[in-house]
Amino acid sequence: MTLGGFQEGFIARNVAREEARFPQFLICSHNCKEIIQLISNVSCEVEFELCEKEARKLGELLIASVDKKEKEE
Ligand SMILES: [Zn+2]
């Protein structure tokens, strides 16, 4: 896994948990049936996998971080 793909962006794909590319690294402790895969536009490989609950948490964390920064500016 390289970091190069991150800069070129991702596509997101919803798949069944059974289709996880790296089940041992899947970010989900709730046994969710569906997961989201982030696939690099460069390598076309799955770079990141997490469930919808964790995706929401992560998304909110990122947005909160951006909002906080914008307030400070
Ligand atoms: Zn989950």
N, CA, C, O and the ligand as a Tripos MOL2 file, in Angstrom:
@<TRIPOS>MOLECULE
protein
  293   291    74     0     0
PROTEIN
NO_CHARGES

@<TRIPOS>ATOM
      1 N           0.8530   -1.1990    0.0000 N.3       1 MET1
      2 CA          0.0000    0.0000    0.0000 C.3       1 MET1
      3 C           0.8880    1.2480    0.0000 C.2       1 MET1
      4 O           1.7340    1.4060    0.8800 O.2       1 MET1
      5 N           0.7010    2.1170   -0.9650 N.am      2 THR2
      6 CA          1.4910    3.3460   -1.0220 C.3       2 THR2
      7 C           0.6160    4.5400   -0.6850 C.2       2 THR2
      8 O          -0.6110    4.4700   -0.7550 O.2       2 THR2
      9 N           1.2590    5.6270   -0.3210 N.am      3 LEU3
     10 CA          0.5170    6.8440   -0.0250 C.3       3 LEU3
     11 C           0.2420    7.6390   -1.2880 C.2       3 LEU3
     12 O          -0.5640    8.5690   -1.2670 O.2       3 LEU3
     13 N           0.8930    7.2940   -2.3780 N.am      4 GLY4
     14 CA          0.7560    8.0600   -3.6030 C.3       4 GLY4
     15 C          -0.6720    8.2090   -4.0720 C.2       4 GLY4
     16 O          -1.0610    9.2660   -4.5680 O.2       4 GLY4
     17 N          -1.4510    7.1630   -3.9200 N.am      5 GLY5
     18 CA         -2.8300    7.1720   -4.3980 C.3       5 GLY5
     19 C          -3.7030    8.1910   -3.7100 C.2       5 GLY5
     20 O          -4.6780    8.6680   -4.2890 O.2       5 GLY5
     21 N          -3.3650    8.5300   -2.4790 N.am      6 PHE6
     22 CA         -4.2350    9.4130   -1.7150 C.3       6 PHE6
     23 C          -4.4260   10.7610   -2.3970 C.2       6 PHE6
     24 O          -5.5150   11.3340   -2.3690 O.2       6 PHE6
     25 N          -3.3480   11.2650   -3.0130 N.am      7 GLN7
     26 CA         -3.4280   12.6020   -3.5940 C.3       7 GLN7
     27 C          -4.2990   12.6500   -4.8460 C.2       7 GLN7
     28 O          -4.8120   13.7080   -5.2110 O.2       7 GLN7
     29 N          -4.4600   11.5260   -5.4900 N.am      8 GLU8
     30 CA         -5.2320   11.5080   -6.7400 C.3       8 GLU8
     31 C          -6.7060   11.2110   -6.5000 C.2       8 GLU8
     32 O          -7.5070   11.2140   -7.4340 O.2       8 GLU8
     33 N          -7.0550   10.9600   -5.2600 N.am      9 GLY9
     34 CA         -8.4530   10.7690   -4.9340 C.3       9 GLY9
     35 C          -8.9180    9.3300   -5.0000 C.2       9 GLY9
     36 O          -8.1920    8.4210   -5.4030 O.2       9 GLY9
     37 N         -10.1620    9.1670   -4.5840 N.am     10 PHE10
     38 CA        -10.7430    7.8400   -4.4490 C.3      10 PHE10
     39 C         -12.1290    7.7990   -5.0630 C.2      10 PHE10
     40 O         -12.7640    8.8280   -5.2950 O.2      10 PHE10
     41 N         -12.5710    6.6020   -5.3150 N.am     11 ILE11
     42 CA        -14.0080    6.4100   -5.4420 C.3      11 ILE11
     43 C         -14.4370    5.5460   -4.2600 C.2      11 ILE11
     44 O         -13.6540    4.7580   -3.7290 O.2      11 ILE11
     45 N         -15.6930    5.7090   -3.8650 N.am     12 ALA12
     46 CA        -16.2270    4.9290   -2.7510 C.3      12 ALA12
     47 C         -17.1890    3.8900   -3.2990 C.2      12 ALA12
     48 O         -17.9760    4.1650   -4.2050 O.2      12 ALA12
     49 N         -17.1140    2.7060   -2.7420 N.am     13 ARG13
     50 CA        -17.9890    1.6300   -3.1990 C.3      13 ARG13
     51 C         -18.5670    0.9160   -1.9800 C.2      13 ARG13
     52 O         -17.8420    0.5750   -1.0460 O.2      13 ARG13
     53 N         -19.8720    0.6980   -2.0010 N.am     14 ASN14
     54 CA        -20.5160   -0.0630   -0.9240 C.3      14 ASN14
     55 C         -20.5870   -1.5280   -1.3300 C.2      14 ASN14
     56 O         -21.0710   -1.8710   -2.4090 O.2      14 ASN14
     57 N         -20.1000   -2.3700   -0.4530 N.am     15 VAL15
     58 CA        -20.1240   -3.7990   -0.7410 C.3      15 VAL15
     59 C         -20.5320   -4.5670    0.5240 C.2      15 VAL15
     60 O         -20.5510   -4.0160    1.6250 O.2      15 VAL15
     61 N         -20.8520   -5.8320    0.3390 N.am     16 ALA16
     62 CA        -21.1540   -6.6880    1.4850 C.3      16 ALA16
     63 C         -19.8850   -6.9390    2.2820 C.2      16 ALA16
     64 O         -18.7840   -6.9710    1.7330 O.2      16 ALA16
     65 N         -20.0570   -7.1140    3.5730 N.am     17 ARG17
     66 CA        -18.8990   -7.3390    4.4520 C.3      17 ARG17
     67 C         -18.0210   -8.4940    3.9670 C.2      17 ARG17
     68 O         -16.7970   -8.4490    4.0930 O.2      17 ARG17
     69 N         -18.6500   -9.5150    3.4200 N.am     18 GLU18
     70 CA        -17.9090  -10.6890    2.9480 C.3      18 GLU18
     71 C         -16.9270  -10.3300    1.8260 C.2      18 GLU18
     72 O         -15.9620  -11.0540    1.5810 O.2      18 GLU18
     73 N         -17.1820   -9.2090    1.1540 N.am     19 GLU19
     74 CA        -16.3200   -8.8100    0.0410 C.3      19 GLU19
     75 C         -15.1410   -7.9460    0.4830 C.2      19 GLU19
     76 O         -14.3940   -7.4380   -0.3520 O.2      19 GLU19
     77 N         -14.9750   -7.7790    1.7910 N.am     20 ALA20
     78 CA        -13.8620   -6.9700    2.2820 C.3      20 ALA20
     79 C         -12.5440   -7.4910    1.7120 C.2      20 ALA20
     80 O         -12.2900   -8.6950    1.6840 O.2      20 ALA20
     81 N         -11.7280   -6.5660    1.2680 N.am     21 ARG21
     82 CA        -10.4390   -6.9270    0.6780 C.3      21 ARG21
     83 C          -9.4560   -7.3690    1.7640 C.2      21 ARG21
     84 O          -8.6940   -8.3200    1.5900 O.2      21 ARG21
     85 N          -9.4990   -6.6470    2.8930 N.am     22 PHE22
     86 CA         -8.6070   -6.9670    4.0130 C.3      22 PHE22
     87 C          -9.4460   -7.1090    5.2830 C.2      22 PHE22
     88 O          -9.4660   -6.2080    6.1210 O.2      22 PHE22
     89 N         -10.1380   -8.2440    5.4230 N.am     23 PRO23
     90 CA        -11.0650   -8.4020    6.5650 C.3      23 PRO23
     91 C         -10.3760   -8.1930    7.9140 C.2      23 PRO23
     92 O         -11.0010   -7.7300    8.8670 O.2      23 PRO23
     93 N          -9.0920   -8.5320    7.9910 N.am     24 GLN24
     94 CA         -8.3900   -8.4190    9.2830 C.3      24 GLN24
     95 C          -8.1540   -6.9650    9.6680 C.2      24 GLN24
     96 O          -7.9080   -6.6730   10.8380 O.2      24 GLN24
     97 N          -8.2230   -6.0460    8.7050 N.am     25 PHE25
     98 CA         -8.0130   -4.6230    8.9930 C.3      25 PHE25
     99 C          -9.3030   -3.8090    8.8910 C.2      25 PHE25
    100 O          -9.2840   -2.5850    9.0200 O.2      25 PHE25
    101 N         -10.4000   -4.4850    8.6640 N.am     26 LEU26
    102 CA        -11.6730   -3.7830    8.4970 C.3      26 LEU26
    103 C         -12.0090   -2.9710    9.7530 C.2      26 LEU26
    104 O         -11.9750   -3.4840   10.8720 O.2      26 LEU26
    105 N         -12.3330   -1.6910    9.5380 N.am     27 ILE27
    106 CA        -12.6510   -0.8320   10.6760 C.3      27 ILE27
    107 C         -14.1380   -0.9570   10.9770 C.2      27 ILE27
    108 O         -14.9620   -0.2130   10.4450 O.2      27 ILE27
    109 N         -14.4590   -1.9010   11.8300 N.am     28 CYS28
    110 CA        -15.8440   -2.1350   12.2410 C.3      28 CYS28
    111 C         -15.8410   -3.1620   13.3610 C.2      28 CYS28
    112 O         -15.3020   -4.2600   13.2210 O.2      28 CYS28
    113 N         -16.4480   -2.7870   14.4610 N.am     29 SER29
    114 CA        -16.5330   -3.7360   15.5750 C.3      29 SER29
    115 C         -17.9800   -4.0680   15.8830 C.2      29 SER29
    116 O         -18.2870   -4.5970   16.9510 O.2      29 SER29
    117 N         -18.8880   -3.7530   14.9330 N.am     30 HIS30
    118 CA        -20.3160   -3.9870   15.1870 C.3      30 HIS30
    119 C         -20.9120   -5.0560   14.2740 C.2      30 HIS30
    120 O         -22.1270   -5.2520   14.2520 O.2      30 HIS30
    121 N         -20.0740   -5.7300   13.5370 N.am     31 ASN31
    122 CA        -20.5800   -6.7770   12.6320 C.3      31 ASN31
    123 C         -21.5460   -6.2350   11.5740 C.2      31 ASN31
    124 O         -22.4980   -6.9200   11.2000 O.2      31 ASN31
    125 N         -21.3140   -5.0320   11.0960 N.am     32 CYS32
    126 CA        -22.1760   -4.4280   10.0810 C.3      32 CYS32
    127 C         -22.1620   -5.2970    8.8130 C.2      32 CYS32
    128 O         -21.1460   -5.8960    8.4610 O.2      32 CYS32
    129 N         -23.3160   -5.3470    8.1420 N.am     33 LYS33
    130 CA        -23.4330   -6.2070    6.9600 C.3      33 LYS33
    131 C         -22.8300   -5.5680    5.7060 C.2      33 LYS33
    132 O         -22.3660   -6.2590    4.7990 O.2      33 LYS33
    133 N         -22.8490   -4.2240    5.6790 N.am     34 GLU34
    134 CA        -22.2980   -3.5160    4.5180 C.3      34 GLU34
    135 C         -21.0880   -2.7060    4.9390 C.2      34 GLU34
    136 O         -21.0190   -2.1950    6.0570 O.2      34 GLU34
    137 N         -20.1390   -2.5980    4.0250 N.am     35 ILE35
    138 CA        -18.9720   -1.7640    4.3000 C.3      35 ILE35
    139 C         -18.7380   -0.8370    3.1050 C.2      35 ILE35
    140 O         -19.2980   -1.0230    2.0240 O.2      35 ILE35
    141 N         -17.9000    0.1550    3.3400 N.am     36 ILE36
    142 CA        -17.5390    1.0960    2.2770 C.3      36 ILE36
    143 C         -16.0540    0.9130    1.9910 C.2      36 ILE36
    144 O         -15.2250    0.8980    2.9000 O.2      36 ILE36
    145 N         -15.7460    0.7780    0.7330 N.am     37 GLN37
    146 CA        -14.3490    0.6740    0.3120 C.3      37 GLN37
    147 C         -13.9540    1.9520   -0.4040 C.2      37 GLN37
    148 O         -14.6910    2.4450   -1.2580 O.2      37 GLN37
    149 N         -12.8100    2.4820   -0.0630 N.am     38 LEU38
    150 CA        -12.2430    3.6040   -0.8110 C.3      38 LEU38
    151 C         -11.1910    3.0380   -1.7450 C.2      38 LEU38
    152 O         -10.2160    2.4150   -1.3230 O.2      38 LEU38
    153 N         -11.4200    3.2740   -3.0290 N.am     39 ILE39
    154 CA        -10.5530    2.6890   -4.0500 C.3      39 ILE39
    155 C          -9.7620    3.8020   -4.7250 C.2      39 ILE39
    156 O         -10.3290    4.7790   -5.2140 O.2      39 ILE39
    157 N          -8.4740    3.6400   -4.7430 N.am     40 SER40
    158 CA         -7.5820    4.6530   -5.3070 C.3      40 SER40
    159 C          -7.8160    4.8020   -6.8040 C.2      40 SER40
    160 O          -7.9490    3.8130   -7.5250 O.2      40 SER40
    161 N          -7.8650    6.0510   -7.2620 N.am     41 ASN41
    162 CA         -7.9870    6.3030   -8.7010 C.3      41 ASN41
    163 C          -6.7160    5.9390   -9.4510 C.2      41 ASN41
    164 O          -6.7370    5.7500  -10.6670 O.2      41 ASN41
    165 N          -5.6100    5.8430   -8.7230 N.am     42 VAL42
    166 CA         -4.3400    5.5320   -9.3720 C.3      42 VAL42
    167 C          -4.1230    4.0260   -9.4680 C.2      42 VAL42
    168 O          -3.9260    3.4760  -10.5520 O.2      42 VAL42
    169 N          -4.1650    3.3760   -8.3120 N.am     43 SER43
    170 CA         -3.8400    1.9450   -8.3070 C.3      43 SER43
    171 C          -5.0720    1.0790   -8.5600 C.2      43 SER43
    172 O          -4.9490   -0.1030   -8.8810 O.2      43 SER43
    173 N          -6.2700    1.6750   -8.4150 N.am     44 CYS44
    174 CA         -7.5220    0.9280   -8.5030 C.3      44 CYS44
    175 C          -7.5890   -0.1710   -7.4350 C.2      44 CYS44
    176 O          -8.3450   -1.1340   -7.5600 O.2      44 CYS44
    177 N          -6.7890   -0.0040   -6.3980 N.am     45 GLU45
    178 CA         -6.8000   -0.9570   -5.2870 C.3      45 GLU45
    179 C          -7.6280   -0.3970   -4.1390 C.2      45 GLU45
    180 O          -7.7770    0.8160   -3.9960 O.2      45 GLU45
    181 N          -8.1620   -1.2970   -3.3290 N.am     46 VAL46
    182 CA         -8.8480   -0.8820   -2.1090 C.3      46 VAL46
    183 C          -7.8000   -0.3900   -1.1240 C.2      46 VAL46
    184 O          -6.9210   -1.1440   -0.7090 O.2      46 VAL46
    185 N          -7.9010    0.8940   -0.7490 N.am     47 GLU47
    186 CA         -6.9090    1.4760    0.1630 C.3      47 GLU47
    187 C          -7.4340    1.5830    1.5830 C.2      47 GLU47
    188 O          -6.6600    1.6710    2.5360 O.2      47 GLU47
    189 N          -8.7670    1.5740    1.7210 N.am     48 PHE48
    190 CA         -9.3540    1.8640    3.0190 C.3      48 PHE48
    191 C         -10.7230    1.2170    3.0640 C.2      48 PHE48
    192 O         -11.4930    1.3100    2.1090 O.2      48 PHE48
    193 N         -11.0240    0.5650    4.1670 N.am     49 GLU49
    194 CA        -12.3370   -0.0760    4.3040 C.3      49 GLU49
    195 C         -12.8870    0.2100    5.6890 C.2      49 GLU49
    196 O         -12.1820    0.0820    6.6900 O.2      49 GLU49
    197 N         -14.1330    0.5940    5.7330 N.am     50 LEU50
    198 CA        -14.7720    0.8080    7.0250 C.3      50 LEU50
    199 C         -16.2740    0.6950    6.8700 C.2      50 LEU50
    200 O         -16.7960    0.7850    5.7590 O.2      50 LEU50
    201 N         -16.9750    0.4970    7.9830 N.am     51 CYS51
    202 CA        -18.4340    0.3380    7.9050 C.3      51 CYS51
    203 C         -19.0930    1.7150    7.8670 C.2      51 CYS51
    204 O         -18.4280    2.7380    8.0260 O.2      51 CYS51
    205 N         -20.4080    1.7250    7.6560 N.am     52 GLU52
    206 CA        -21.1190    2.9970    7.5250 C.3      52 GLU52
    207 C         -21.0820    3.7960    8.8210 C.2      52 GLU52
    208 O         -20.9740    5.0220    8.7990 O.2      52 GLU52
    209 N         -21.1720    3.0980    9.9480 N.am     53 LYS53
    210 CA        -21.1300    3.8080   11.2400 C.3      53 LYS53
    211 C         -19.7860    4.5010   11.4170 C.2      53 LYS53
    212 O         -19.7230    5.6650   11.8140 O.2      53 LYS53
    213 N         -18.7300    3.7850   11.1240 N.am     54 GLU54
    214 CA        -17.3990    4.3590   11.2920 C.3      54 GLU54
    215 C         -17.1510    5.4450   10.2430 C.2      54 GLU54
    216 O         -16.4650    6.4310   10.5140 O.2      54 GLU54
    217 N         -17.7060    5.2610    9.0580 N.am     55 ALA55
    218 CA        -17.5610    6.2740    8.0130 C.3      55 ALA55
    219 C         -18.2370    7.5710    8.4500 C.2      55 ALA55
    220 O         -17.7070    8.6600    8.2340 O.2      55 ALA55
    221 N         -19.4100    7.4430    9.0680 N.am     56 ARG56
    222 CA        -20.1270    8.6340    9.5510 C.3      56 ARG56
    223 C         -19.3110    9.3380   10.6330 C.2      56 ARG56
    224 O         -19.1660   10.5600   10.6300 O.2      56 ARG56
    225 N         -18.7840    8.5370   11.5560 N.am     57 LYS57
    226 CA        -17.9610    9.0960   12.6390 C.3      57 LYS57
    227 C         -16.7630    9.8400   12.0720 C.2      57 LYS57
    228 O         -16.4560   10.9640   12.4710 O.2      57 LYS57
    229 N         -16.0900    9.1790   11.1260 N.am     58 LEU58
    230 CA        -14.8810    9.7630   10.5360 C.3      58 LEU58
    231 C         -15.2390   11.0250    9.7580 C.2      58 LEU58
    232 O         -14.5360   12.0320    9.8410 O.2      58 LEU58
    233 N         -16.3290   10.9680    9.0060 N.am     59 GLY59
    234 CA        -16.7730   12.1190    8.2280 C.3      59 GLY59
    235 C         -17.0910   13.2980    9.1320 C.2      59 GLY59
    236 O         -16.7110   14.4330    8.8450 O.2      59 GLY59
    237 N         -17.7950   13.0220   10.2340 N.am     60 GLU60
    238 CA        -18.1550   14.0970   11.1630 C.3      60 GLU60
    239 C         -16.9160   14.6860   11.8220 C.2      60 GLU60
    240 O         -16.8240   15.8920   12.0470 O.2      60 GLU60
    241 N         -15.9730   13.8150   12.1240 N.am     61 LEU61
    242 CA        -14.7130   14.2630   12.7240 C.3      61 LEU61
    243 C         -13.9840   15.2050   11.7780 C.2      61 LEU61
    244 O         -13.4830   16.2510   12.1910 O.2      61 LEU61
    245 N         -13.9280   14.8240   10.5000 N.am     62 LEU62
    246 CA        -13.2310   15.6450    9.5150 C.3      62 LEU62
    247 C         -13.9300   16.9800    9.3170 C.2      62 LEU62
    248 O         -13.2900   18.0300    9.2660 O.2      62 LEU62
    249 N         -15.2630   16.9250    9.2050 N.am     63 ILE63
    250 CA        -16.0130   18.1660    8.9860 C.3      63 ILE63
    251 C         -15.8800   19.0770   10.2030 C.2      63 ILE63
    252 O         -15.7140   20.2890   10.0600 O.2      63 ILE63
    253 N         -15.9520   18.4910   11.4050 N.am     64 ALA64
    254 CA        -15.8070   19.2870   12.6280 C.3      64 ALA64
    255 C         -14.4400   19.9590   12.6450 C.2      64 ALA64
    256 O         -14.3090   21.1080   13.0680 O.2      64 ALA64
    257 N         -13.4440   19.2480   12.1910 N.am     65 SER65
    258 CA        -12.0930   19.7920   12.1610 C.3      65 SER65
    259 C         -11.9990   20.9590   11.1880 C.2      65 SER65
    260 O         -11.3630   21.9720   11.4800 O.2      65 SER65
    261 N         -12.6360   20.8120   10.0300 N.am     66 VAL66
    262 CA        -12.6410   21.8880    9.0380 C.3      66 VAL66
    263 C         -13.4190   23.0880    9.5700 C.2      66 VAL66
    264 O         -12.9680   24.2260    9.4430 O.2      66 VAL66
    265 N         -14.5890   22.8380   10.1670 N.am     67 ASP67
    266 CA        -15.4040   23.9310   10.7030 C.3      67 ASP67
    267 C         -14.6480   24.6990   11.7730 C.2      67 ASP67
    268 O         -14.6920   25.9280   11.8160 O.2      67 ASP67
    269 N         -13.9540   23.9670   12.6390 N.am     68 LYS68
    270 CA        -13.2000   24.5780   13.7190 C.3      68 LYS68
    271 C         -12.1290   25.4980   13.1350 C.2      68 LYS68
    272 O         -11.9180   26.6130   13.6110 O.2      68 LYS68
    273 N         -11.4640   25.0080   12.1040 N.am     69 LYS69
    274 CA        -10.3920   25.7770   11.4840 C.3      69 LYS69
    275 C         -10.9560   27.0470   10.8210 C.2      69 LYS69
    276 O         -10.3670   28.1250   10.9030 O.2      69 LYS69
    277 N         -12.1210   26.8820   10.1600 N.am     70 GLU70
    278 CA        -12.7010   28.0380    9.4790 C.3      70 GLU70
    279 C         -13.1120   29.1080   10.4770 C.2      70 GLU70
    280 O         -13.0200   30.3000   10.1860 O.2      70 GLU70
    281 N         -13.5710   28.6810   11.6680 N.am     71 LYS71
    282 CA        -13.9480   29.6340   12.7110 C.3      71 LYS71
    283 C         -12.7410   30.4230   13.1870 C.2      71 LYS71
    284 O         -12.8300   31.6150   13.4790 O.2      71 LYS71
    285 N         -11.6230   29.7400   13.2560 N.am     72 GLU72
    286 CA        -10.3980   30.3660   13.7610 C.3      72 GLU72
    287 C          -9.8280   31.3780   12.7650 C.2      72 GLU72
    288 O          -9.1260   32.3150   13.1470 O.2      72 GLU72
    289 N         -10.1370   31.1760   11.4960 N.am     73 GLU73
    290 CA         -9.5400   32.0370   10.4730 C.3      73 GLU73
    291 C         -10.2460   33.3990   10.3600 C.2      73 GLU73
    292 O          -9.8550   34.2300    9.5400 O.2      73 GLU73
    293 ZN        -19.7160   -1.3660   11.8500 Zn       74 ZN74
@<TRIPOS>BOND
     1     1     2 1
     2     2     3 1
     3     3     4 2
     4     3     5 am
     5     5     6 1
     6     6     7 1
     7     7     8 2
     8     7     9 am
     9     9    10 1
    10    10    11 1
    11    11    12 2
    12    11    13 am
    13    13    14 1
    14    14    15 1
    15    15    16 2
    16    15    17 am
    17    17    18 1
    18    18    19 1
    19    19    20 2
    20    19    21 am
    21    21    22 1
    22    22    23 1
    23    23    24 2
    24    23    25 am
    25    25    26 1
    26    26    27 1
    27    27    28 2
    28    27    29 am
    29    29    30 1
    30    30    31 1
    31    31    32 2
    32    31    33 am
    33    33    34 1
    34    34    35 1
    35    35    36 2
    36    35    37 am
    37    37    38 1
    38    38    39 1
    39    39    40 2
    40    39    41 am
    41    41    42 1
    42    42    43 1
    43    43    44 2
    44    43    45 am
    45    45    46 1
    46    46    47 1
    47    47    48 2
    48    47    49 am
    49    49    50 1
    50    50    51 1
    51    51    52 2
    52    51    53 am
    53    53    54 1
    54    54    55 1
    55    55    56 2
    56    55    57 am
    57    57    58 1
    58    58    59 1
    59    59    60 2
    60    59    61 am
    61    61    62 1
    62    62    63 1
    63    63    64 2
    64    63    65 am
    65    65    66 1
    66    66    67 1
    67    67    68 2
    68    67    69 am
    69    69    70 1
    70    70    71 1
    71    71    72 2
    72    71    73 am
    73    73    74 1
    74    74    75 1
    75    75    76 2
    76    75    77 am
    77    77    78 1
    78    78    79 1
    79    79    80 2
    80    79    81 am
    81    81    82 1
    82    82    83 1
    83    83    84 2
    84    83    85 am
    85    85    86 1
    86    86    87 1
    87    87    88 2
    88    87    89 am
    89    89    90 1
    90    90    91 1
    91    91    92 2
    92    91    93 am
    93    93    94 1
    94    94    95 1
    95    95    96 2
    96    95    97 am
    97    97    98 1
    98    98    99 1
    99    99   100 2
   100    99   101 am
   101   101   102 1
   102   102   103 1
   103   103   104 2
   104   103   105 am
   105   105   106 1
   106   106   107 1
   107   107   108 2
   108   107   109 am
   109   109   110 1
   110   110   111 1
   111   111   112 2
   112   111   113 am
   113   113   114 1
   114   114   115 1
   115   115   116 2
   116   115   117 am
   117   117   118 1
   118   118   119 1
   119   119   120 2
   120   119   121 am
   121   121   122 1
   122   122   123 1
   123   123   124 2
   124   123   125 am
   125   125   126 1
   126   126   127 1
   127   127   128 2
   128   127   129 am
   129   129   130 1
   130   130   131 1
   131   131   132 2
   132   131   133 am
   133   133   134 1
   134   134   135 1
   135   135   136 2
   136   135   137 am
   137   137   138 1
   138   138   139 1
   139   139   140 2
   140   139   141 am
   141   141   142 1
   142   142   143 1
   143   143   144 2
   144   143   145 am
   145   145   146 1
   146   146   147 1
   147   147   148 2
   148   147   149 am
   149   149   150 1
   150   150   151 1
   151   151   152 2
   152   151   153 am
   153   153   154 1
   154   154   155 1
   155   155   156 2
   156   155   157 am
   157   157   158 1
   158   158   159 1
   159   159   160 2
   160   159   161 am
   161   161   162 1
   162   162   163 1
   163   163   164 2
   164   163   165 am
   165   165   166 1
   166   166   167 1
   167   167   168 2
   168   167   169 am
   169   169   170 1
   170   170   171 1
   171   171   172 2
   172   171   173 am
   173   173   174 1
   174   174   175 1
   175   175   176 2
   176   175   177 am
   177   177   178 1
   178   178   179 1
   179   179   180 2
   180   179   181 am
   181   181   182 1
   182   182   183 1
   183   183   184 2
   184   183   185 am
   185   185   186 1
   186   186   187 1
   187   187   188 2
   188   187   189 am
   189   189   190 1
   190   190   191 1
   191   191   192 2
   192   191   193 am
   193   193   194 1
   194   194   195 1
   195   195   196 2
   196   195   197 am
   197   197   198 1
   198   198   199 1
   199   199   200 2
   200   199   201 am
   201   201   202 1
   202   202   203 1
   203   203   204 2
   204   203   205 am
   205   205   206 1
   206   206   207 1
   207   207   208 2
   208   207   209 am
   209   209   210 1
   210   210   211 1
   211   211   212 2
   212   211   213 am
   213   213   214 1
   214   214   215 1
   215   215   216 2
   216   215   217 am
   217   217   218 1
   218   218   219 1
   219   219   220 2
   220   219   221 am
   221   221   222 1
   222   222   223 1
   223   223   224 2
   224   223   225 am
   225   225   226 1
   226   226   227 1
   227   227   228 2
   228   227   229 am
   229   229   230 1
   230   230   231 1
   231   231   232 2
   232   231   233 am
   233   233   234 1
   234   234   235 1
   235   235   236 2
   236   235   237 am
   237   237   238 1
   238   238   239 1
   239   239   240 2
   240   239   241 am
   241   241   242 1
   242   242   243 1
   243   243   244 2
   244   243   245 am
   245   245   246 1
   246   246   247 1
   247   247   248 2
   248   247   249 am
   249   249   250 1
   250   250   251 1
   251   251   252 2
   252   251   253 am
   253   253   254 1
   254   254   255 1
   255   255   256 2
   256   255   257 am
   257   257   258 1
   258   258   259 1
   259   259   260 2
   260   259   261 am
   261   261   262 1
   262   262   263 1
   263   263   264 2
   264   263   265 am
   265   265   266 1
   266   266   267 1
   267   267   268 2
   268   267   269 am
   269   269   270 1
   270   270   271 1
   271   271   272 2
   272   271   273 am
   273   273   274 1
   274   274   275 1
   275   275   276 2
   276   275   277 am
   277   277   278 1
   278   278   279 1
   279   279   280 2
   280   279   281 am
   281   281   282 1
   282   282   283 1
   283   283   284 2
   284   283   285 am
   285   285   286 1
   286   286   287 1
   287   287   288 2
   288   287   289 am
   289   289   290 1
   290   290   291 1
   291   291   292 2
@<TRIPOS>SUBSTRUCTURE
     1 MET1         2 RESIDUE 1 A MET
     2 THR2         6 RESIDUE 1 A THR
     3 LEU3        10 RESIDUE 1 A LEU
     4 GLY4        14 RESIDUE 1 A GLY
     5 GLY5        18 RESIDUE 1 A GLY
     6 PHE6        22 RESIDUE 1 A PHE
     7 GLN7        26 RESIDUE 1 A GLN
     8 GLU8        30 RESIDUE 1 A GLU
     9 GLY9        34 RESIDUE 1 A GLY
    10 PHE10       38 RESIDUE 1 A PHE
    11 ILE11       42 RESIDUE 1 A ILE
    12 ALA12       46 RESIDUE 1 A ALA
    13 ARG13       50 RESIDUE 1 A ARG
    14 ASN14       54 RESIDUE 1 A ASN
    15 VAL15       58 RESIDUE 1 A VAL
    16 ALA16       62 RESIDUE 1 A ALA
    17 ARG17       66 RESIDUE 1 A ARG
    18 GLU18       70 RESIDUE 1 A GLU
    19 GLU19       74 RESIDUE 1 A GLU
    20 ALA20       78 RESIDUE 1 A ALA
    21 ARG21       82 RESIDUE 1 A ARG
    22 PHE22       86 RESIDUE 1 A PHE
    23 PRO23       90 RESIDUE 1 A PRO
    24 GLN24       94 RESIDUE 1 A GLN
    25 PHE25       98 RESIDUE 1 A PHE
    26 LEU26      102 RESIDUE 1 A LEU
    27 ILE27      106 RESIDUE 1 A ILE
    28 CYS28      110 RESIDUE 1 A CYS
    29 SER29      114 RESIDUE 1 A SER
    30 HIS30      118 RESIDUE 1 A HIS
    31 ASN31      122 RESIDUE 1 A ASN
    32 CYS32      126 RESIDUE 1 A CYS
    33 LYS33      130 RESIDUE 1 A LYS
    34 GLU34      134 RESIDUE 1 A GLU
    35 ILE35      138 RESIDUE 1 A ILE
    36 ILE36      142 RESIDUE 1 A ILE
    37 GLN37      146 RESIDUE 1 A GLN
    38 LEU38      150 RESIDUE 1 A LEU
    39 ILE39      154 RESIDUE 1 A ILE
    40 SER40      158 RESIDUE 1 A SER
    41 ASN41      162 RESIDUE 1 A ASN
    42 VAL42      166 RESIDUE 1 A VAL
    43 SER43      170 RESIDUE 1 A SER
    44 CYS44      174 RESIDUE 1 A CYS
    45 GLU45      178 RESIDUE 1 A GLU
    46 VAL46      182 RESIDUE 1 A VAL
    47 GLU47      186 RESIDUE 1 A GLU
    48 PHE48      190 RESIDUE 1 A PHE
    49 GLU49      194 RESIDUE 1 A GLU
    50 LEU50      198 RESIDUE 1 A LEU
    51 CYS51      202 RESIDUE 1 A CYS
    52 GLU52      206 RESIDUE 1 A GLU
    53 LYS53      210 RESIDUE 1 A LYS
    54 GLU54      214 RESIDUE 1 A GLU
    55 ALA55      218 RESIDUE 1 A ALA
    56 ARG56      222 RESIDUE 1 A ARG
    57 LYS57      226 RESIDUE 1 A LYS
    58 LEU58      230 RESIDUE 1 A LEU
    59 GLY59      234 RESIDUE 1 A GLY
    60 GLU60      238 RESIDUE 1 A GLU
    61 LEU61      242 RESIDUE 1 A LEU
    62 LEU62      246 RESIDUE 1 A LEU
    63 ILE63      250 RESIDUE 1 A ILE
    64 ALA64      254 RESIDUE 1 A ALA
    65 SER65      258 RESIDUE 1 A SER
    66 VAL66      262 RESIDUE 1 A VAL
    67 ASP67      266 RESIDUE 1 A ASP
    68 LYS68      270 RESIDUE 1 A LYS
    69 LYS69      274 RESIDUE 1 A LYS
    70 GLU70      278 RESIDUE 1 A GLU
    71 LYS71      282 RESIDUE 1 A LYS
    72 GLU72      286 RESIDUE 1 A GLU
    73 GLU73      290 RESIDUE 1 A GLU
    74 ZN74       293 GROUP 0 **** ****
